Amino acid sequence: MIPSSVSAAIQSSADALYVPWLVILLFGSGLFLTARYGVVQVRRFRDALGTFVASQDDSAGGALSPFQAFMTALAATIGTGNIAGIAAGIVSGGPGALFWIWCYGFVATALKFSEAVLGVTYREVDGERTRTGPMYYLRDGLKSPALAWIYALIAGVAALTTTPFTQTNSIALVWNTQFGVPTWASGVLIAVLTWLVIIGGIQSIGKAAEKLTPLKVGLYLAGGLIVIVSFASRIPDVLALVFREAFSTRAAAGGAMGFLIAMRYGLARGMYANEAGYGTAAVAYGTARSRRPAEQGLNAVMEVFIVSFVTSTISAMVVLLGAWDAIQQSRDAAGVASLTSTAAVAYSFNQVVPDVGGWVVAFCVFLFGYTTLIGWAFYGEQFLEYIFGPRVVTPYRWIYCLLIPLGAISKVDLVWAWGDLMNALQIFPNIIGVLGLSGLVAKIARERSTT
């Protein structure tokens, strides 16, 4: 059992990094790149819509078709952070956190556009064997082997020690709440299912993502809209609350002004939701059989739009419309709510469709978490292979799966605090590369056609 003081120390370290350092770094970088690329996320949004069915160039090498690469990126990005993480962010940061999720989502498109473009531009392709990621544009583009190695180490450790815990923890929690399934049993089952896919490598992962990702997005979109429409009369009041609390100067936790708490949790959960700044987009889109970096960058724009303005918004609105009063009533003397994470989302669904709503959330959480687990397994594999070579791949896959049951029985607060900390550390070297190579990306962003 890990002492609560350790969890508190990890959370405190994560908080110190997010406010003000990552607030400045991420917003500042996103705004700078948005301006340098001519607001590419708006100016070329129509082009981005056309990349849903991107052309394939078999002579370009790469492991996946462009569509499979897009689905793999979306599979890995839309995880339980879009349900559990967003809900937890709203519970801890208040309704104003949603506003900051939107703000970061807008500027994050420029960050992720950069990562995808650089992932295709700087990669090593040997037939269907593709090695890609920020390590390669840090080493070959920025000419900094040391920074590439640092990034690969931090990102590799993060992939191995966060995703098997955060995703599995959320699945196990909702299954235990809805069906009484022991958390350890959920962990074992998820570990086996994950192993069955990742042991086959990126081709197996791509095929699974291609089938499961549209299903999970469509199902959650349909279910969430039913809940939102059912509480339609409350929408104006909730939206007013979101904007009011986003700039609240009232004292909140620790004596901080309310908007700082909302900003901190909005950024943290927004980052979990769309992963812009992590560098993972370079790994996913760098595997595409394509010679068109701009096309993959525009795919990344659509990915962030779907994640930040569709799935994350649905989760937040479902919680605020259907569960906010119950959450407030569940808070103890210290202000900590007992109704949080996936349980808060399931509560809202059950308000509209008793029992069935909880089943829908449980199934969506499984799909979200499972596809993220298989996608991130490949990310971590690429990061650690850069340092240790191909010999690390098979042991890594086994260790990754063996950690999954531990995630199922871990404390939820510790899981998310550790995830916050590791993701924050991963961002710093990647952003250096993205900013340093933004001139090249700006030139590509000005291309008038992806053909």
Secondary structure as UniProt FT lines:
FT   HELIX           4..16
FT   HELIX           17..22
FT   HELIX           23..36
FT   TURN            37..38
FT   HELIX           40..43
FT   HELIX           45..50
FT   HELIX           51..53
FT   HELIX           58..60
FT   HELIX           66..77
FT   HELIX           80..82
FT   HELIX           84..93
FT   TURN            95..96
FT   HELIX           97..121
FT   STRAND          123..126
FT   TURN            127..128
FT   STRAND          129..132
FT   HELIX           134..136
FT   HELIX           137..141
FT   HELIX           145..161
FT   HELIX           163..179
FT   HELIX           183..198
FT   TURN            199..200
FT   HELIX           201..230
FT   HELIX           232..234
FT   HELIX           235..246
FT   HELIX           253..255
FT   HELIX           258..274
FT   TURN            276..277
FT   HELIX           280..285
FT   TURN            286..287
FT   HELIX           293..306
FT   HELIX           307..311
FT   HELIX           312..322
FT   HELIX           324..329
FT   TURN            333..334
FT   HELIX           341..352
FT   TURN            354..355
FT   HELIX           356..388
FT   HELIX           390..392
FT   HELIX           393..408
FT   HELIX           412..436
FT   HELIX           438..445
//
